[in-house]
Every structure is written in C-alpha cells, then in structure tokens.
Amino acid sequence: MKLRILAILILLSNLTFGQNKEIEFNELTPKYVLALWDNNGTANNQEFQIEELQELKSFLNELSKRNNQIASAKFLNKPSENTLVGHYLHKKLKWNSFNGPHVGIKKLKNKKVVSKELKNLPNRKELLAHYYLSISSDILNKQKPMDLGTVNIDFDILNLSNDTEKAILFLCLMRHIGGQVSSYSITRFPDNCFRAKKYVENMPKFNGKEFYEYELPEFDDFKIEVDKRYPKMSFKERYLPEFEKAKIGYEKCLMNEKN
C-alpha cells in the first residue's frame, strides 16, 4: 500500500501544472499566458505582479508595438527559461488561433493547447530558436524601411552560453532578414541588385561585420518544429541554407558590380 501511495505521489509531481524536469519556469507563467489569451481581465491580477514575469511582459509588450526596439540588446540578450517557455506557449496559442478546416488541423481551446504543450516542451535550443525567430519576423514585418545600419550585434555580451546559441541567433535572423536579401539578389538579377545593396547597408552588423563576412561557428544540430503540419526537422538543414543562399546571392551582386 505504501509503495502504491508513493508511486501516485511521484506521478502527480511529474504532472504538476507549470513544471518540467529539464526546463525551469514559474508555475504562474502558463497561467499568465492563458489569462492574456482568454482576455478576461485577469492578466492584471495581483498574483501575476511578480518579478519572474516582468521580462516576459516586457518582451510581449515590445512585440505588440508598431514601432519598437526589438532589435536592441535588451531583447536580443538570451532571456530566462521562464520567458522562453512563456513566449513558446504564446506562440503556440497564436498558431492554434489560425487552425481550422482550411489547414486540416482542429482548433483547440486555449487551456487544452497549453496543457498539451507543457507535457512535451522543447529543449532549450529549440525554445531559444523560436524566441529569436519571432524577433526576426517582427523586424522584417515592421522595420520598413529597415534602419538598423548603426546596430552592431555583439554576440559576446548577449548572455549566450556557447557557439551553438550564437549560431541560433544569427541563423534565425538570417531566416527572415537574410531571406529578403536573397529575394533582392536573385529575382531579376542583376537589375534588382541595387535593392539588395541598399537593404544590406541598413541591416545590423554581426560582431562588427556585414552578414556575408561573418564566420558562422561550428554548432550542434537539433530538431525544431518549422511547420505545425509536419514533424520536426533538423535546424541546420532548414536554416543554414537560408544564410548560404543570401550570402551567395549578395556576393554575386557585388562581383557583378565590380565587373
């Protein structure tokens, strides 16, 4: 009987809302994200006025602004695991909001989405990638025209633990910002190269270098969910070609300009 009770207690502890063996986060984080999405006024309740949620609140608030500073060191700095989890749940709820017969995926209630995701949270690398992909997407969609030419992204001051995390940040930015370079460099080449050149002039620098001069460090691969309709895939296979395509396309433009 004692063994059975012990087993039940262990099971309950593993299923506790807001806990995970690998990722550490406050149990109020998923509840706060749910409160935001349920839009019932409870997100401002006193229970959510805690230090652990301030970084997440600041990040989500900045993303919501039309003109923001999302490319500043404050937000590029690697956030806490609490913020990574909160952002991930927020992103999954956003994905769910677009579900329906038109995409062949059933739309679930918000609480069901959060409960489902908490049972199978991604590892730290994937959580970090989703965070930086949101920043990259926001920059592309809102910085028109882009005016980040004076910004230098110094990987050594952003609390990034290793070369893998540095590569994640760089390649996630290349996914959207670099993708625009590819579009300008390849479409109607060489007539469109002047657009690519203007765009790159207004892109941020990476450790003081233009994106095509930056030497990507060796890094560990991992699986990431790119499309909710398909299984996770290799981060390297999905995002490394984005950088290489942008680099080759732009260097081709530079060579054409010299000739």
Secondary structure as a PSIPRED ss2 file (coil, helix, strand):
# PSIPRED VFORMAT (PSIPRED V4.0)

   1 M C   1.000  0.000  0.000
   2 K H   0.000  1.000  0.000
   3 L H   0.000  1.000  0.000
   4 R H   0.000  1.000  0.000
   5 I H   0.000  1.000  0.000
   6 L H   0.000  1.000  0.000
   7 A H   0.000  1.000  0.000
   8 I H   0.000  1.000  0.000
   9 L H   0.000  1.000  0.000
  10 I H   0.000  1.000  0.000
  11 L H   0.000  1.000  0.000
  12 L H   0.000  1.000  0.000
  13 S H   0.000  1.000  0.000
  14 N H   0.000  1.000  0.000
  15 L C   1.000  0.000  0.000
  16 T C   1.000  0.000  0.000
  17 F C   1.000  0.000  0.000
  18 G C   1.000  0.000  0.000
  19 Q C   1.000  0.000  0.000
  20 N C   1.000  0.000  0.000
  21 K C   1.000  0.000  0.000
  22 E C   1.000  0.000  0.000
  23 I C   1.000  0.000  0.000
  24 E C   1.000  0.000  0.000
  25 F C   1.000  0.000  0.000
  26 N C   1.000  0.000  0.000
  27 E C   1.000  0.000  0.000
  28 L H   0.000  1.000  0.000
  29 T H   0.000  1.000  0.000
  30 P H   0.000  1.000  0.000
  31 K H   0.000  1.000  0.000
  32 Y H   0.000  1.000  0.000
  33 V H   0.000  1.000  0.000
  34 L H   0.000  1.000  0.000
  35 A H   0.000  1.000  0.000
  36 L H   0.000  1.000  0.000
  37 W H   0.000  1.000  0.000
  38 D H   0.000  1.000  0.000
  39 N C   1.000  0.000  0.000
  40 N C   1.000  0.000  0.000
  41 G C   1.000  0.000  0.000
  42 T H   0.000  1.000  0.000
  43 A H   0.000  1.000  0.000
  44 N H   0.000  1.000  0.000
  45 N C   1.000  0.000  0.000
  46 Q H   0.000  1.000  0.000
  47 E H   0.000  1.000  0.000
  48 F H   0.000  1.000  0.000
  49 Q C   1.000  0.000  0.000
  50 I C   1.000  0.000  0.000
  51 E H   0.000  1.000  0.000
  52 E H   0.000  1.000  0.000
  53 L H   0.000  1.000  0.000
  54 Q H   0.000  1.000  0.000
  55 E H   0.000  1.000  0.000
  56 L H   0.000  1.000  0.000
  57 K H   0.000  1.000  0.000
  58 S H   0.000  1.000  0.000
  59 F H   0.000  1.000  0.000
  60 L H   0.000  1.000  0.000
  61 N H   0.000  1.000  0.000
  62 E H   0.000  1.000  0.000
  63 L H   0.000  1.000  0.000
  64 S H   0.000  1.000  0.000
  65 K C   1.000  0.000  0.000
  66 R C   1.000  0.000  0.000
  67 N C   1.000  0.000  0.000
  68 N C   1.000  0.000  0.000
  69 Q C   1.000  0.000  0.000
  70 I C   1.000  0.000  0.000
  71 A C   1.000  0.000  0.000
  72 S C   1.000  0.000  0.000
  73 A H   0.000  1.000  0.000
  74 K H   0.000  1.000  0.000
  75 F H   0.000  1.000  0.000
  76 L H   0.000  1.000  0.000
  77 N C   1.000  0.000  0.000
  78 K C   1.000  0.000  0.000
  79 P C   1.000  0.000  0.000
  80 S C   1.000  0.000  0.000
  81 E H   0.000  1.000  0.000
  82 N H   0.000  1.000  0.000
  83 T H   0.000  1.000  0.000
  84 L H   0.000  1.000  0.000
  85 V H   0.000  1.000  0.000
  86 G H   0.000  1.000  0.000
  87 H H   0.000  1.000  0.000
  88 Y H   0.000  1.000  0.000
  89 L H   0.000  1.000  0.000
  90 H H   0.000  1.000  0.000
  91 K H   0.000  1.000  0.000
  92 K H   0.000  1.000  0.000
  93 L H   0.000  1.000  0.000
  94 K H   0.000  1.000  0.000
  95 W H   0.000  1.000  0.000
  96 N H   0.000  1.000  0.000
  97 S H   0.000  1.000  0.000
  98 F C   1.000  0.000  0.000
  99 N C   1.000  0.000  0.000
 100 G E   0.000  0.000  1.000
 101 P C   1.000  0.000  0.000
 102 H C   1.000  0.000  0.000
 103 V C   1.000  0.000  0.000
 104 G C   1.000  0.000  0.000
 105 I E   0.000  0.000  1.000
 106 K C   1.000  0.000  0.000
 107 K C   1.000  0.000  0.000
 108 L C   1.000  0.000  0.000
 109 K C   1.000  0.000  0.000
 110 N H   0.000  1.000  0.000
 111 K H   0.000  1.000  0.000
 112 K H   0.000  1.000  0.000
 113 V H   0.000  1.000  0.000
 114 V H   0.000  1.000  0.000
 115 S H   0.000  1.000  0.000
 116 K H   0.000  1.000  0.000
 117 E H   0.000  1.000  0.000
 118 L H   0.000  1.000  0.000
 119 K C   1.000  0.000  0.000
 120 N C   1.000  0.000  0.000
 121 L C   1.000  0.000  0.000
 122 P C   1.000  0.000  0.000
 123 N C   1.000  0.000  0.000
 124 R H   0.000  1.000  0.000
 125 K H   0.000  1.000  0.000
 126 E H   0.000  1.000  0.000
 127 L H   0.000  1.000  0.000
 128 L H   0.000  1.000  0.000
 129 A H   0.000  1.000  0.000
 130 H H   0.000  1.000  0.000
 131 Y H   0.000  1.000  0.000
 132 Y H   0.000  1.000  0.000
 133 L H   0.000  1.000  0.000
 134 S H   0.000  1.000  0.000
 135 I H   0.000  1.000  0.000
 136 S H   0.000  1.000  0.000
 137 S H   0.000  1.000  0.000
 138 D H   0.000  1.000  0.000
 139 I H   0.000  1.000  0.000
 140 L H   0.000  1.000  0.000
 141 N H   0.000  1.000  0.000
 142 K H   0.000  1.000  0.000
 143 Q C   1.000  0.000  0.000
 144 K C   1.000  0.000  0.000
 145 P C   1.000  0.000  0.000
 146 M C   1.000  0.000  0.000
 147 D C   1.000  0.000  0.000
 148 L C   1.000  0.000  0.000
 149 G C   1.000  0.000  0.000
 150 T C   1.000  0.000  0.000
 151 V C   1.000  0.000  0.000
 152 N E   0.000  0.000  1.000
 153 I E   0.000  0.000  1.000
 154 D C   1.000  0.000  0.000
 155 F H   0.000  1.000  0.000
 156 D H   0.000  1.000  0.000
 157 I H   0.000  1.000  0.000
 158 L C   1.000  0.000  0.000
 159 N C   1.000  0.000  0.000
 160 L C   1.000  0.000  0.000
 161 S C   1.000  0.000  0.000
 162 N C   1.000  0.000  0.000
 163 D H   0.000  1.000  0.000
 164 T H   0.000  1.000  0.000
 165 E H   0.000  1.000  0.000
 166 K H   0.000  1.000  0.000
 167 A H   0.000  1.000  0.000
 168 I H   0.000  1.000  0.000
 169 L H   0.000  1.000  0.000
 170 F H   0.000  1.000  0.000
 171 L H   0.000  1.000  0.000
 172 C H   0.000  1.000  0.000
 173 L H   0.000  1.000  0.000
 174 M H   0.000  1.000  0.000
 175 R H   0.000  1.000  0.000
 176 H H   0.000  1.000  0.000
 177 I H   0.000  1.000  0.000
 178 G H   0.000  1.000  0.000
 179 G H   0.000  1.000  0.000
 180 Q H   0.000  1.000  0.000
 181 V H   0.000  1.000  0.000
 182 S H   0.000  1.000  0.000
 183 S H   0.000  1.000  0.000
 184 Y H   0.000  1.000  0.000
 185 S H   0.000  1.000  0.000
 186 I H   0.000  1.000  0.000
 187 T C   1.000  0.000  0.000
 188 R C   1.000  0.000  0.000
 189 F C   1.000  0.000  0.000
 190 P C   1.000  0.000  0.000
 191 D C   1.000  0.000  0.000
 192 N C   1.000  0.000  0.000
 193 C H   0.000  1.000  0.000
 194 F H   0.000  1.000  0.000
 195 R H   0.000  1.000  0.000
 196 A H   0.000  1.000  0.000
 197 K H   0.000  1.000  0.000
 198 K H   0.000  1.000  0.000
 199 Y H   0.000  1.000  0.000
 200 V H   0.000  1.000  0.000
 201 E H   0.000  1.000  0.000
 202 N C   1.000  0.000  0.000
 203 M C   1.000  0.000  0.000
 204 P C   1.000  0.000  0.000
 205 K E   0.000  0.000  1.000
 206 F E   0.000  0.000  1.000
 207 N C   1.000  0.000  0.000
 208 G C   1.000  0.000  0.000
 209 K E   0.000  0.000  1.000
 210 E C   1.000  0.000  0.000
 211 F C   1.000  0.000  0.000
 212 Y C   1.000  0.000  0.000
 213 E C   1.000  0.000  0.000
 214 Y C   1.000  0.000  0.000
 215 E C   1.000  0.000  0.000
 216 L C   1.000  0.000  0.000
 217 P C   1.000  0.000  0.000
 218 E C   1.000  0.000  0.000
 219 F C   1.000  0.000  0.000
 220 D C   1.000  0.000  0.000
 221 D C   1.000  0.000  0.000
 222 F C   1.000  0.000  0.000
 223 K E   0.000  0.000  1.000
 224 I E   0.000  0.000  1.000
 225 E C   1.000  0.000  0.000
 226 V C   1.000  0.000  0.000
 227 D C   1.000  0.000  0.000
 228 K C   1.000  0.000  0.000
 229 R C   1.000  0.000  0.000
 230 Y C   1.000  0.000  0.000
 231 P C   1.000  0.000  0.000
 232 K C   1.000  0.000  0.000
 233 M E   0.000  0.000  1.000
 234 S E   0.000  0.000  1.000
 235 F H   0.000  1.000  0.000
 236 K H   0.000  1.000  0.000
 237 E H   0.000  1.000  0.000
 238 R H   0.000  1.000  0.000
 239 Y H   0.000  1.000  0.000
 240 L H   0.000  1.000  0.000
 241 P H   0.000  1.000  0.000
 242 E H   0.000  1.000  0.000
 243 F H   0.000  1.000  0.000
 244 E H   0.000  1.000  0.000
 245 K H   0.000  1.000  0.000
 246 A H   0.000  1.000  0.000
 247 K H   0.000  1.000  0.000
 248 I H   0.000  1.000  0.000
 249 G H   0.000  1.000  0.000
 250 Y H   0.000  1.000  0.000
 251 E H   0.000  1.000  0.000
 252 K H   0.000  1.000  0.000
 253 C H   0.000  1.000  0.000
 254 L H   0.000  1.000  0.000
 255 M H   0.000  1.000  0.000
 256 N H   0.000  1.000  0.000
 257 E H   0.000  1.000  0.000
 258 K H   0.000  1.000  0.000
 259 N C   1.000  0.000  0.000
